[in-house]
Structure formats: structure tokens, C-alpha cells
Amino acid sequence: MSMKRGKSFAVLAILTLLSALVVVVTPAASRPAAAATRTWTGHVDCYGNLTNTGINLKAGDRVQVTSATGLCYFYPGRPSNRMPGEGLNSRIGASEFTHGAPVTATAPMDGALFFYFGDSQYQDNSGNGYTVTVTVLSGERCQNFTTTSEYLKLSIGDLFRGVQMPSHIRQFADRSLISRPLAYMQLKGSWCYQNNQVTWRNIRPVQSQLTGDGLTGLVLSVQSTATGTVEVESYNGATRYRISQTKAVVYLEVPVAVNLTIEGVGFTLPAGARRPIYTMVMDTVLTGFGDVSCAATASAPCRAQGSAEYTR
């Protein structure tokens, strides 16, 4: 009897624990759902007549002409089967858009989507026509991005930042002691856009690292300080996100005094504790057009790179 009662208490305890777990678990925040996919399948004749798909595109829509089955003749003995979907064209309003099938393109403007066969060179087209399928993925398009800024030179002025520079070498303040980058900082993330608007973004913390050794007797280090603030801006009828003031600081420590030479002129760098000698500052811009760019200080330029597009 006691064993049954013990089992009952154990089951009750487990159920109580599960109930508590159900109470505390909350669903993860969901991203905005992508817009519905639009698809049209219809017949396009061989005589150059416009076929209205009934689809009204918005600038930035991704359009996929997924298939075109059938056959037309440009003229007797010249069938349209040398290339897939040969002779099949589309327009947005009166402007030429896609050619052939399968093909994927981005709508450059708003307007109705039409298909037709042929061109002005051949007027005696014939055949049964094409059965065409076109899909519009009007959901968000996304990219991953990376922006990188480098500390390109260790100058005489940098060495003496925060300490007194000997007067006889002040003329060399801007001269570089090392001709290769010493440190870099990097910002990574992703963003999505639709109808020229930034719809979602995810920015990772800024990373920084030394790229090599400095000079003998000098101890260099770098530390990220700020990922940057996000500012939403309006630009040419679209939105863009500016991640401004991404920063990383380069530090120098001189454990013991070091004797150095620049253009035959000798000088002594006194011993000193760790101190900041340079700050890399970078701005990153993500646009609703799918572009990523960056700007940085002249002595620490930056480069921007976006990945291939994907949808979500």
C-alpha cells in the first residue's frame, strides 16, 4: 500500500513540475512574416500580342519566370527551342523587363506585368505558343554584411601620444614606422528590406584584433569599445539604417625605454604604462535598396561587403 502511495506522490510531483514548466516557458519573439507568394500561369501566343498577367509589381519585387513550355516559330523552319524560353519577353507597363525562361529579375519600377513573344525582326511568327509560369516573391530580401576598418600605420606621433615628444623629431610626427596594418575592427550582422524599406536588422558586437607584431620593445593591444548607435534615416524615399561611431582603441605600453631611429635621426621613447594611442571610428549604412557601405577616418579606411541575397 505504501509503495502505491509513494508512486502516486511521485507521479503527482512530476505532473506538478511539468505544469510549472509550462507556466514559465514563453514563446520566442517571432520575426515579421514574409508576404504571400504570387503565382500566375497562363498562355502567351506566338504573334506578339501582349498577355496581361494581372500582377501589379512594386519596385524591388523579385520576379521568377519559372517555366515556359510550348513552341513558337520565328519563321518557317526556325523554332524557338535553341534556348529555353527563347523569344519570350515581359514588360512592366511599356518598359522591357525579362527575356527567356527560366530567369529571375528585380522589378525596377511599379507597374503591371505583361508577356509577349517575338521581336520586331520577325513579323510572321507562328506556333501554339507558350504556357508560362511566373512567381513573384514579394517578401523580404536579406543579406549578411561585414564592414572592416584597419589601423594602417604606426606613426611617430602615435608613439608619443600622451607624452612629450622631443622637439628634434616633431617634423617626423606623421611618418610611419611600419608599412602594414597593425590592427582592425569588424562589424558583422544582417538586414532585410522590402519596397525600399529596411524591415529588420541584427547587429553583432564589434570585434577587433591585432594583425601582427609592432616594434621590438613596444607592447600593442586593441580593445573594442562601442558597436555604435543605430539611427533610422529617410533617403530618396527609402529608409536606411546608419550604425554610427563603431569604435576600437589601440593601446601602447613601453615596459622599458626604447631607442629608435627615423631617417637617420635617433630618439628615445620613454618607458610608460599602457595608454591609448589611436581610435578607429567607423560608420556603417544599410539601405532599403540592399546596399551596404561604410565610412571611416582617413588613416584607417574601411571596406564593406554584402553576401548573396536570400529571402525569409
C-alpha positions as CSV (number, residue, x, y, z in Angstrom):
1,M,0.0,0.0,0.0
2,S,2.8,2.4,0.9
3,M,4.6,1.6,-2.4
4,K,1.5,2.5,-4.4
5,R,1.1,5.7,-2.4
6,G,4.7,6.5,-3.0
7,K,4.3,6.0,-6.7
8,S,1.2,8.3,-6.7
9,F,3.1,11.0,-4.9
10,A,6.0,10.7,-7.4
11,V,3.6,11.0,-10.4
12,L,1.9,13.9,-8.8
13,A,5.3,15.6,-8.2
14,I,6.3,15.1,-11.8
15,L,3.0,16.5,-13.1
16,T,3.3,19.5,-10.8
17,L,6.8,20.2,-12.1
18,L,5.7,19.9,-15.8
19,S,2.8,22.3,-15.0
20,A,5.2,24.8,-13.6
21,L,7.5,24.5,-16.6
22,V,4.6,25.2,-18.9
23,V,3.8,28.3,-17.0
24,V,7.3,29.8,-17.2
25,V,8.1,28.9,-20.8
26,T,7.3,31.8,-23.2
27,P,7.4,31.6,-27.0
28,A,10.4,33.3,-28.7
29,A,9.8,36.6,-30.3
30,S,8.8,36.0,-33.9
31,R,10.0,37.8,-36.9
32,P,7.5,39.5,-39.2
33,A,6.0,37.0,-41.6
34,A,7.0,37.3,-45.3
35,A,4.4,38.5,-47.7
36,A,2.5,35.8,-49.6
37,T,3.9,34.4,-52.8
38,R,2.0,35.4,-56.0
39,T,2.0,33.0,-59.0
40,W,0.5,33.2,-62.4
41,T,0.2,30.5,-65.1
42,G,-1.2,31.4,-68.5
43,H,-0.9,31.2,-72.3
44,V,1.2,33.5,-74.4
45,D,0.6,33.4,-78.2
46,C,3.2,33.4,-80.9
47,Y,2.0,36.6,-82.6
48,G,3.4,39.3,-80.4
49,N,0.1,40.0,-78.6
50,L,0.5,41.3,-75.0
51,T,-0.8,38.9,-72.3
52,N,-1.7,40.6,-69.1
53,T,-0.8,38.5,-66.0
54,G,-3.0,40.6,-63.7
55,I,0.1,41.0,-61.4
56,N,0.9,44.6,-60.4
57,L,4.5,44.8,-59.4
58,K,6.2,47.1,-56.9
59,A,9.8,48.3,-57.4
60,G,12.1,45.8,-55.6
61,D,9.8,42.7,-56.1
62,R,11.8,39.6,-57.1
63,V,10.2,38.1,-60.2
64,Q,10.9,34.5,-61.3
65,V,9.8,33.3,-64.7
66,T,10.0,29.7,-63.6
67,S,9.0,27.9,-66.8
68,A,7.8,28.3,-70.4
69,T,6.6,25.2,-72.1
70,G,5.5,25.0,-75.8
71,L,6.8,26.1,-79.1
72,C,6.7,29.1,-81.4
73,Y,8.4,29.7,-84.8
74,F,10.2,33.0,-85.6
75,Y,9.7,32.0,-89.3
76,P,9.2,28.6,-91.1
77,G,12.0,26.2,-90.1
78,R,13.3,28.4,-87.2
79,P,11.7,27.1,-84.0
80,S,12.1,28.8,-80.7
81,N,13.9,25.9,-79.0
82,R,17.5,26.8,-79.4
83,M,17.5,28.3,-75.9
84,P,15.0,27.8,-73.0
85,G,12.1,30.1,-73.4
86,E,13.6,31.8,-76.4
87,G,11.6,34.7,-77.7
88,L,9.6,35.1,-74.6
89,N,9.7,38.6,-73.2
90,S,8.0,40.5,-70.5
91,R,7.3,44.2,-69.8
92,I,6.4,46.3,-66.8
93,G,4.0,48.7,-68.4
94,A,5.7,49.8,-71.6
95,S,9.3,49.1,-70.3
96,E,11.1,45.9,-71.3
97,F,11.8,43.6,-68.3
98,T,12.8,39.9,-68.7
99,H,13.8,37.8,-71.6
100,G,13.7,34.0,-71.8
101,A,12.9,31.4,-69.1
102,P,13.8,30.4,-66.5
103,V,15.0,33.8,-65.4
104,T,14.9,35.9,-62.2
105,A,15.0,39.6,-62.0
106,T,14.2,42.5,-59.7
107,A,11.4,44.9,-60.8
108,P,13.0,48.4,-61.3
109,M,9.6,50.2,-61.1
110,D,5.9,49.8,-60.2
111,G,3.6,48.6,-62.9
112,A,1.5,45.8,-64.5
113,L,3.4,42.7,-65.7
114,F,2.8,41.6,-69.4
115,F,4.3,38.8,-71.5
116,Y,4.6,38.5,-75.3
117,F,6.5,36.5,-77.9
118,G,8.9,37.7,-80.7
119,D,10.5,40.9,-81.7
120,S,10.4,43.5,-84.4
121,Q,12.7,41.5,-86.7
122,Y,10.2,38.7,-87.3
123,Q,6.6,39.5,-88.1
124,D,5.4,36.1,-89.4
125,N,5.6,34.2,-86.1
126,S,3.5,31.0,-85.8
127,G,3.0,28.1,-83.5
128,N,1.0,27.0,-80.5
129,G,2.5,29.4,-78.0
130,Y,3.9,29.2,-74.6
131,T,2.4,28.1,-71.3
132,V,4.2,30.4,-68.9
133,T,4.5,30.3,-65.1
134,V,5.8,33.3,-63.2
135,T,6.2,33.7,-59.5
136,V,6.6,36.9,-57.5
137,L,8.4,36.6,-54.2
138,S,7.4,39.9,-52.6
139,G,8.6,39.0,-49.2
140,E,11.7,40.4,-47.5
141,R,15.1,40.1,-49.2
142,C,18.0,39.8,-46.8
143,Q,21.8,39.9,-46.8
144,N,24.6,39.3,-44.3
145,F,27.2,42.1,-44.2
146,T,30.7,42.7,-42.9
147,T,32.4,46.1,-42.6
148,T,36.1,46.3,-41.7
149,S,38.3,49.2,-40.7
150,E,42.1,48.9,-40.3
151,Y,44.8,50.8,-38.4
152,L,47.2,51.3,-41.3
153,K,50.2,52.9,-39.8
154,L,52.1,53.3,-36.5
155,S,53.4,56.9,-36.8
156,I,56.0,58.8,-34.6
157,G,53.1,60.9,-33.4
158,D,51.2,57.9,-32.3
159,L,54.2,56.7,-30.2
160,F,54.3,59.9,-28.3
161,R,50.6,60.4,-27.9
162,G,50.1,61.4,-24.2
163,V,53.8,62.0,-23.6
164,Q,56.2,64.8,-24.5
165,M,57.7,64.5,-28.0
166,P,61.4,65.6,-28.4
167,S,61.5,68.8,-30.4
168,H,64.1,67.5,-32.9
169,I,61.7,64.8,-34.3
170,R,58.5,66.8,-34.4
171,Q,59.0,67.2,-38.1
172,F,58.6,63.4,-38.4
173,A,55.3,63.2,-36.4
174,D,53.3,61.9,-39.4
175,R,56.0,59.4,-40.6
176,S,55.1,55.8,-40.4
177,L,57.4,53.3,-38.7
178,I,55.6,50.3,-40.0
179,S,54.1,50.0,-43.5
180,R,51.5,47.3,-42.9
181,P,48.2,47.3,-40.9
182,L,48.6,46.7,-37.2
183,A,45.0,46.2,-36.1
184,Y,41.5,46.0,-37.4
185,M,37.9,46.2,-36.2
186,Q,35.0,44.4,-37.8
187,L,31.2,44.8,-37.6
188,K,29.0,41.9,-38.8
189,G,25.3,41.3,-38.9
190,S,22.3,41.0,-41.3
191,W,19.4,43.1,-42.5
192,C,16.3,42.6,-44.6
193,Y,14.5,45.1,-46.9
194,Q,11.2,45.3,-48.8
195,N,9.8,48.0,-51.0
196,N,13.0,50.1,-50.4
197,Q,12.4,49.9,-46.6
198,V,14.7,48.3,-44.1
199,T,12.4,45.9,-42.3
200,W,14.7,44.0,-39.9
201,R,18.3,44.1,-38.8
202,N,20.6,42.2,-36.4
203,I,23.9,43.8,-35.5
204,R,26.6,41.7,-33.7
205,P,29.0,43.2,-31.2
206,V,32.1,44.8,-32.8
207,Q,35.2,42.6,-32.9
208,S,38.8,43.9,-33.0
209,Q,42.2,42.2,-33.2
210,L,45.9,42.9,-33.9
211,T,47.1,41.7,-37.3
212,G,50.8,41.4,-36.4
213,D,53.7,42.5,-34.1
214,G,54.8,46.1,-33.7
215,L,58.4,47.0,-33.0
216,T,60.7,45.3,-30.6
217,G,60.2,46.7,-27.1
218,L,56.6,48.0,-27.8
219,V,53.6,46.2,-26.5
220,L,50.5,46.9,-28.6
221,S,46.9,45.8,-27.9
222,V,43.4,46.7,-29.2
223,Q,40.1,46.8,-27.5
224,S,36.6,47.2,-28.9
225,T,34.7,49.9,-27.1
226,A,31.4,50.6,-28.9
227,T,29.3,48.7,-31.5
228,G,27.7,52.0,-32.4
229,T,24.3,53.6,-32.2
230,V,21.6,52.9,-34.8
231,E,19.9,55.8,-36.4
232,V,17.0,55.5,-38.9
233,E,17.2,57.9,-41.8
234,S,15.0,58.8,-44.7
235,Y,16.9,58.7,-48.0
236,N,15.4,59.1,-51.6
237,G,12.0,57.9,-50.5
238,A,13.5,54.9,-48.7
239,T,14.8,54.1,-45.2
240,R,18.3,53.4,-44.3
241,Y,20.0,52.4,-41.0
242,R,23.2,54.1,-40.0
243,I,25.3,52.4,-37.4
244,S,27.5,55.3,-36.3
245,Q,30.6,55.6,-34.1
246,T,31.7,52.0,-34.1
247,K,35.0,52.2,-32.2
248,A,38.1,50.2,-31.2
249,V,41.1,51.7,-29.3
250,V,44.7,50.8,-29.9
251,Y,46.9,50.8,-26.8
252,L,50.7,51.1,-26.4
253,E,52.8,50.0,-23.4
254,V,56.5,50.6,-23.2
255,P,58.0,48.4,-20.4
256,V,61.5,50.0,-20.7
257,A,62.8,52.9,-22.6
258,V,63.4,52.2,-26.3
259,N,65.9,53.8,-28.7
260,L,64.6,54.2,-32.2
261,T,65.8,55.9,-35.4
262,I,63.8,57.7,-38.2
263,E,65.6,58.8,-41.3
264,G,68.9,58.6,-39.5
265,V,67.7,60.7,-36.6
266,G,67.8,58.9,-33.3
267,F,65.4,59.4,-30.4
268,T,64.3,57.7,-27.2
269,L,60.8,56.6,-26.4
270,P,60.5,56.7,-22.6
271,A,59.0,53.8,-20.6
272,G,55.4,54.2,-19.8
273,A,52.2,52.4,-18.7
274,R,49.5,51.2,-21.1
275,R,47.9,54.2,-22.8
276,P,45.6,54.8,-25.8
277,I,47.4,56.0,-29.0
278,Y,44.7,55.6,-31.7
279,T,41.0,55.2,-32.0
280,M,39.4,53.6,-35.1
281,V,36.0,55.0,-35.8
282,M,33.6,53.7,-38.5
283,D,30.1,54.3,-39.6
284,T,28.1,51.6,-41.5
285,V,25.0,52.3,-43.6
286,L,22.4,49.6,-44.6
287,T,19.8,50.7,-47.1
288,G,16.4,49.5,-48.2
289,F,17.9,49.1,-51.7
290,G,20.1,46.3,-50.5
291,D,23.4,48.3,-50.4
292,V,25.9,48.3,-47.5
293,S,28.6,51.0,-47.2
294,C,31.0,52.3,-44.6
295,A,33.0,55.5,-43.8
296,A,35.9,55.8,-41.5
297,T,38.8,58.1,-40.7
298,A,41.3,58.8,-43.5
299,S,44.2,57.0,-41.8
300,A,42.0,53.9,-41.0
301,P,39.8,53.4,-44.1
302,C,37.1,50.8,-44.3
303,R,35.6,48.3,-46.7
304,A,32.1,46.9,-46.9
305,Q,30.9,43.5,-48.2
306,G,27.4,42.1,-48.6
307,S,26.5,38.4,-49.1
308,A,24.3,36.9,-51.7
309,E,20.6,37.7,-51.2
310,Y,18.2,35.3,-49.5
311,T,14.6,35.6,-48.6
312,R,12.7,35.0,-45.4
